Amino acid sequence: MTTPLTRYLELIPHIGAGRARALQREGCLCWRDLLDASRPLAGLDPTLWDTARAAAEAAQRALDADNATYFTTRLPPREQWRVLVQWLDRASFFDIETSGLEADSIVTLICCYHRGQSLCFLADENLDDFLELLDEVQLLVSFNGSSFDVPRVLDRFHIPQLPCAHVDLRWLCHHAGWRGGLKAIECALGMRRPPDLEGLGGAEAVWLWQTWRDHQDVKARRTLKRYCTADTVTLYMLAAHLCRHHGADVTLPVEADLWDAVHAALPDLGRPDVCAEFADHAQAVAEPPPPKPAPAPVVAADLFSIAQMVGGMTDGLSRAEKQARLRERWRAFRTE
């Protein structure tokens, strides 16, 4: 049975789009057809034909060996969806959170939807276990991971490269005409996150980590894990939508079932009680002369409502720009 990957004849040297169409007209639709041909096709001379056959044999061996890396390192970015289709049922979807965007920021959390399970690896607890998990992964899938998540992981674990294949959905979405960040694309495709996670972004993830690290707020820890896990689950759904977009016969996961599994593994404990940074500020300015009404403590509901309000003002901005805009709003909020 042929697949979108085995039908990609342009993987073979000396075969471009035009020659691939010529081969198809002669009945050569996949690598196996090329190997079974009794004579050179599409005007290839015997020397080039032998080179093409050798490359087809190597590709077939890699496929038989389940070697996804062979193909992610050879297919152009816009064709990586073929690898996604081939390994979708065995892919692992991951996302990371960091303590900020600065050069010295640390990886605080890595979440991975792996073989039907939502796994979390938190700094100062079990973060190093993610490196062991990578040895079990065949295909790692991210959104913008090539630019952010993967370099951070390599730096954190002091390794030169991933031990597994990697596909970045950001560029596959771009070539499919789906523009914007992960959450914007989710919305366009009709996906909905649980109510407690709507409106959260990278800036809130930083504050949730700080609240857990500095005050051991278990609600902040749980919300951070649920937020990052939600990214991995939506990556799985997005990957399936991309495969379907390209005409692949894949089954879309049942969204409600995935969220039920997240709730079972990581029940919602409610929002963090207090955002410590702003609660400290409130206490510091509570009694200055002349007397002023003490500002109310900044609770998580304030944090989330402002994040949602600012979110509507930051559509189309980069992650760094969104964080800068949100920090400006917070500074204004603190002086009101």
VEXVORO-803731 format. One line per field, with one value per residue (C-alpha): residue number from 0; residue in three letters; x, z, y. Coordinates in Angstrom, 1 decimal. Layout:
BEGIN
num NUM,...
residuo ALA,...
u X,...
w Z,...
v Y,...
% end
This chain:
BEGIN
num 0,1,2,3,4,5,6,7,8,9,10,11,12,13,14,15,16,17,18,19,20,21,22,23,24,25,26,27,28,29,30,31,32,33,34,35,36,37,38,39,40,41,42,43,44,45,46,47,48,49,50,51,52,53,54,55,56,57,58,59,60,61,62,63,64,65,66,67,68,69,70,71,72,73,74,75,76,77,78,79,80,81,82,83,84,85,86,87,88,89,90,91,92,93,94,95,96,97,98,99,100,101,102,103,104,105,106,107,108,109,110,111,112,113,114,115,116,117,118,119,120,121,122,123,124,125,126,127,128,129,130,131,132,133,134,135,136,137,138,139,140,141,142,143,144,145,146,147,148,149,150,151,152,153,154,155,156,157,158,159,160,161,162,163,164,165,166,167,168,169,170,171,172,173,174,175,176,177,178,179,180,181,182,183,184,185,186,187,188,189,190,191,192,193,194,195,196,197,198,199,200,201,202,203,204,205,206,207,208,209,210,211,212,213,214,215,216,217,218,219,220,221,222,223,224,225,226,227,228,229,230,231,232,233,234,235,236,237,238,239,240,241,242,243,244,245,246,247,248,249,250,251,252,253,254,255,256,257,258,259,260,261,262,263,264,265,266,267,268,269,270,271,272,273,274,275,276,277,278,279,280,281,282,283,284,285,286,287,288,289,290,291,292,293,294,295,296,297,298,299,300,301,302,303,304,305,306,307,308,309,310,311,312,313,314,315,316,317,318,319,320,321,322,323,324,325,326,327,328,329,330,331,332,333,334,335
residuo MET,THR,THR,PRO,LEU,THR,ARG,TYR,LEU,GLU,LEU,ILE,PRO,HIS,ILE,GLY,ALA,GLY,ARG,ALA,ARG,ALA,LEU,GLN,ARG,GLU,GLY,CYS,LEU,CYS,TRP,ARG,ASP,LEU,LEU,ASP,ALA,SER,ARG,PRO,LEU,ALA,GLY,LEU,ASP,PRO,THR,LEU,TRP,ASP,THR,ALA,ARG,ALA,ALA,ALA,GLU,ALA,ALA,GLN,ARG,ALA,LEU,ASP,ALA,ASP,ASN,ALA,THR,TYR,PHE,THR,THR,ARG,LEU,PRO,PRO,ARG,GLU,GLN,TRP,ARG,VAL,LEU,VAL,GLN,TRP,LEU,ASP,ARG,ALA,SER,PHE,PHE,ASP,ILE,GLU,THR,SER,GLY,LEU,GLU,ALA,ASP,SER,ILE,VAL,THR,LEU,ILE,CYS,CYS,TYR,HIS,ARG,GLY,GLN,SER,LEU,CYS,PHE,LEU,ALA,ASP,GLU,ASN,LEU,ASP,ASP,PHE,LEU,GLU,LEU,LEU,ASP,GLU,VAL,GLN,LEU,LEU,VAL,SER,PHE,ASN,GLY,SER,SER,PHE,ASP,VAL,PRO,ARG,VAL,LEU,ASP,ARG,PHE,HIS,ILE,PRO,GLN,LEU,PRO,CYS,ALA,HIS,VAL,ASP,LEU,ARG,TRP,LEU,CYS,HIS,HIS,ALA,GLY,TRP,ARG,GLY,GLY,LEU,LYS,ALA,ILE,GLU,CYS,ALA,LEU,GLY,MET,ARG,ARG,PRO,PRO,ASP,LEU,GLU,GLY,LEU,GLY,GLY,ALA,GLU,ALA,VAL,TRP,LEU,TRP,GLN,THR,TRP,ARG,ASP,HIS,GLN,ASP,VAL,LYS,ALA,ARG,ARG,THR,LEU,LYS,ARG,TYR,CYS,THR,ALA,ASP,THR,VAL,THR,LEU,TYR,MET,LEU,ALA,ALA,HIS,LEU,CYS,ARG,HIS,HIS,GLY,ALA,ASP,VAL,THR,LEU,PRO,VAL,GLU,ALA,ASP,LEU,TRP,ASP,ALA,VAL,HIS,ALA,ALA,LEU,PRO,ASP,LEU,GLY,ARG,PRO,ASP,VAL,CYS,ALA,GLU,PHE,ALA,ASP,HIS,ALA,GLN,ALA,VAL,ALA,GLU,PRO,PRO,PRO,PRO,LYS,PRO,ALA,PRO,ALA,PRO,VAL,VAL,ALA,ALA,ASP,LEU,PHE,SER,ILE,ALA,GLN,MET,VAL,GLY,GLY,MET,THR,ASP,GLY,LEU,SER,ARG,ALA,GLU,LYS,GLN,ALA,ARG,LEU,ARG,GLU,ARG,TRP,ARG,ALA,PHE,ARG,THR,GLU
u 0.0,1.4,1.3,1.9,5.5,6.2,4.5,6.9,9.2,11.0,12.9,14.9,18.0,17.5,13.7,12.0,8.4,8.4,10.2,7.9,4.9,6.6,7.2,3.6,2.4,4.4,2.8,5.6,3.7,6.0,9.4,8.4,7.2,10.6,12.4,10.2,10.6,12.4,14.0,14.9,11.9,11.2,14.2,16.8,20.0,21.3,23.7,21.1,18.6,21.0,21.5,17.7,17.2,19.9,18.2,14.8,16.2,17.8,14.4,12.6,15.1,14.7,10.9,11.1,13.4,10.9,13.6,11.6,14.8,16.0,13.0,12.8,16.4,15.7,12.2,11.8,9.8,6.6,6.6,7.2,3.4,4.1,6.3,3.5,1.0,3.3,4.0,1.0,-0.2,3.2,4.1,4.8,3.7,5.6,5.8,8.0,7.7,10.5,11.2,11.3,12.6,16.0,19.2,19.6,16.1,15.6,13.3,10.7,8.3,8.2,4.9,4.5,1.5,3.2,1.4,-1.9,-0.6,0.0,3.4,4.8,8.5,8.9,12.1,13.5,11.4,11.7,12.8,15.8,13.4,12.4,15.8,15.1,11.7,13.3,15.0,11.5,10.2,10.1,8.8,8.6,6.1,6.1,4.8,7.7,9.9,12.7,13.2,12.4,11.6,14.3,17.2,16.2,16.0,19.4,21.0,19.3,20.5,23.8,23.2,24.1,20.9,17.7,17.9,14.7,13.0,11.3,8.5,7.6,3.8,4.3,5.8,3.3,0.5,2.2,2.4,-1.2,-2.3,-3.0,-1.3,-0.8,0.1,-1.1,-4.1,-5.2,-5.1,-6.9,-9.7,-9.9,-10.3,-13.0,-11.0,-11.9,-9.7,-11.2,-12.6,-9.9,-7.2,-8.7,-6.8,-3.6,-0.3,3.5,3.5,1.1,3.1,6.1,4.1,2.6,6.0,7.2,4.2,4.9,8.6,8.4,5.2,4.6,1.1,-0.2,-2.9,-0.3,1.7,-1.4,-2.6,0.9,0.8,-2.7,-1.8,1.3,-0.5,-3.3,-0.7,0.4,-3.1,-4.1,-0.9,-2.2,-5.5,-3.8,-1.5,-4.5,-6.2,-3.1,-3.0,-6.7,-6.0,-3.6,-6.1,-4.6,-7.1,-6.5,-9.1,-9.5,-9.2,-12.4,-11.7,-14.0,-12.2,-8.8,-9.9,-11.5,-8.2,-6.4,-9.0,-8.5,-4.7,-4.6,-7.9,-8.5,-7.8,-8.9,-6.9,-3.9,-4.9,-2.6,-0.1,2.7,4.5,1.4,0.2,3.6,3.2,-0.3,1.0,3.9,1.7,-1.1,-0.1,1.9,1.1,-1.1,-3.6,-5.0,-7.4,-5.3,-5.5,-7.1,-4.8,-4.2,-5.8,-5.6,-9.0,-7.5,-4.4,-6.5,-9.1,-6.4,-4.6,-7.8,-8.4,-4.8,-5.0,-7.5,-5.1,-2.1,-3.4,-0.7,2.2,5.1,5.4,8.0,5.9,2.9,4.9,6.2,2.7,1.3,4.1,3.2,-0.4,0.7,2.9,-0.1,-2.3,0.1,0.1,-3.7
w 0.0,-0.9,1.4,0.9,1.9,-0.5,-3.3,-2.9,-5.8,-5.5,-2.6,-5.2,-6.7,-10.3,-9.9,-9.7,-10.0,-13.8,-13.9,-11.1,-13.3,-16.2,-14.1,-13.0,-16.6,-17.2,-14.2,-11.7,-8.7,-5.8,-4.9,-5.2,-8.8,-9.6,-8.2,-10.1,-13.5,-16.1,-17.8,-17.2,-17.3,-17.7,-20.0,-17.3,-18.7,-17.3,-14.9,-13.4,-13.3,-11.3,-8.9,-8.6,-7.9,-5.2,-3.5,-3.7,-2.1,0.7,1.3,1.4,3.9,6.1,6.0,6.8,9.8,11.1,10.7,10.7,11.1,7.6,6.2,8.4,7.4,3.7,3.0,2.5,5.3,3.3,2.7,6.3,6.6,4.8,7.7,10.1,8.3,8.3,12.1,13.4,15.5,17.1,17.4,20.7,21.1,23.4,24.6,27.2,29.5,30.7,33.4,30.8,27.3,28.5,27.6,31.2,31.7,32.6,31.4,34.1,32.6,29.7,28.9,26.4,25.1,24.6,23.6,24.9,28.2,29.4,31.0,32.9,33.8,36.3,37.2,40.6,40.6,37.6,34.7,33.9,33.3,30.0,28.5,29.2,27.6,24.4,24.0,23.5,21.1,17.3,16.1,18.3,17.2,18.4,17.4,16.7,18.4,15.8,16.9,20.7,22.4,20.8,21.2,24.9,25.4,23.8,26.0,29.2,28.7,27.1,24.0,20.4,18.8,19.5,19.5,17.5,14.5,14.9,13.0,13.6,13.0,12.7,9.3,8.1,9.2,7.4,4.1,4.6,4.8,8.5,9.9,13.5,16.7,18.0,19.9,16.9,14.6,17.2,17.3,13.5,13.4,16.1,19.0,22.5,25.6,29.1,30.6,33.3,30.6,28.1,27.8,29.3,27.5,27.9,30.2,32.6,32.5,33.8,36.7,37.6,37.8,40.0,42.3,42.7,43.1,45.6,47.6,46.9,45.7,44.5,42.5,40.5,40.0,38.8,36.5,34.9,34.2,32.8,30.6,29.1,28.8,26.9,24.3,23.8,23.4,20.9,19.0,18.5,17.2,15.0,13.5,12.6,11.0,8.9,7.7,6.7,5.0,2.7,1.9,4.2,5.5,9.2,12.0,13.9,17.7,19.7,21.4,24.4,25.1,25.1,27.5,29.8,30.0,30.9,33.6,35.0,35.1,36.2,37.9,38.0,41.5,40.8,40.1,42.3,45.4,45.0,42.5,45.0,43.1,43.1,46.5,48.0,46.2,47.6,51.1,50.6,49.5,52.0,54.7,53.0,53.9,53.0,53.7,50.7,50.4,50.3,46.9,47.0,46.7,43.1,43.0,40.2,38.8,38.2,36.6,34.3,33.4,32.5,30.5,28.5,28.0,26.8,24.6,22.4,21.9,20.9,18.1,15.4,17.7,18.5,21.9,23.0,21.9,23.7,26.9,26.6,26.0,29.0,31.3,30.3,31.2,34.6,35.4,34.7,36.8,39.7,39.7,39.5
v 0.0,3.4,6.4,10.1,9.6,6.7,8.7,11.6,10.9,14.2,12.7,10.8,12.6,13.9,13.8,17.2,18.1,17.8,14.5,13.2,14.0,12.2,9.1,9.1,9.3,6.1,4.4,4.9,6.3,5.4,4.3,0.6,1.2,2.8,-0.2,-2.7,-0.9,-3.0,0.0,3.6,6.0,9.7,10.2,9.3,7.9,4.6,6.3,8.6,5.8,3.7,6.6,7.0,3.3,3.3,6.3,4.6,1.5,3.5,5.3,2.0,0.5,3.6,3.2,-0.5,0.3,3.0,5.6,8.9,10.9,9.8,11.6,14.7,15.5,15.1,16.4,20.2,21.9,22.2,18.4,17.3,16.7,13.4,12.3,13.4,11.2,8.2,8.4,10.2,7.3,7.0,10.7,12.5,16.1,18.4,22.0,23.8,26.7,28.9,31.4,34.2,35.0,36.3,34.4,33.2,32.0,28.4,25.6,25.3,22.7,20.2,18.5,15.7,13.9,10.5,7.3,8.5,9.8,13.4,13.6,16.5,17.2,20.1,21.9,21.0,17.8,15.5,17.6,15.3,12.4,14.0,13.1,9.4,9.8,11.1,7.7,6.2,8.8,8.1,11.5,14.6,17.2,20.9,24.3,26.7,24.2,24.6,28.2,28.0,24.7,22.5,24.9,25.4,21.6,21.0,23.7,22.5,18.9,19.7,17.5,18.4,17.3,15.4,11.6,11.4,13.0,16.3,18.1,21.7,22.3,26.1,25.8,23.2,25.5,28.4,26.4,25.3,29.0,28.8,31.9,33.2,31.5,28.2,29.6,31.6,28.6,26.5,29.1,29.2,25.4,25.5,24.0,25.2,24.9,24.3,27.5,27.8,27.8,30.3,33.5,32.2,32.6,32.6,35.6,34.0,30.8,32.7,34.2,30.9,29.4,32.2,31.9,28.2,28.6,31.4,30.6,26.9,27.7,24.3,25.9,27.8,24.6,22.7,25.6,25.7,22.0,22.1,25.0,23.4,20.0,21.7,22.8,19.3,18.0,20.7,19.9,16.4,17.7,20.2,17.5,15.4,18.4,19.1,15.5,15.7,19.1,17.3,14.6,11.9,9.4,9.9,9.8,13.0,12.5,13.2,16.5,15.9,12.6,14.2,16.9,14.3,12.6,15.8,16.5,13.0,13.3,16.9,17.9,21.7,23.0,26.5,29.6,30.6,32.4,35.4,36.6,37.2,40.0,42.2,41.2,42.4,45.7,46.1,45.5,48.0,50.8,50.1,52.7,55.5,59.1,60.8,58.0,56.4,53.4,50.3,48.7,45.3,42.3,41.3,37.8,35.3,36.4,39.9,38.4,36.3,39.0,41.5,38.8,38.1,41.9,42.5,39.3,41.0,43.9,41.7,39.6,39.2,40.1,37.9,36.1,38.6,41.6,40.2,39.8,43.3,44.7,42.8,44.0,47.6,47.0,45.5,48.5,50.8,48.6,48.7,52.5,53.0
% end
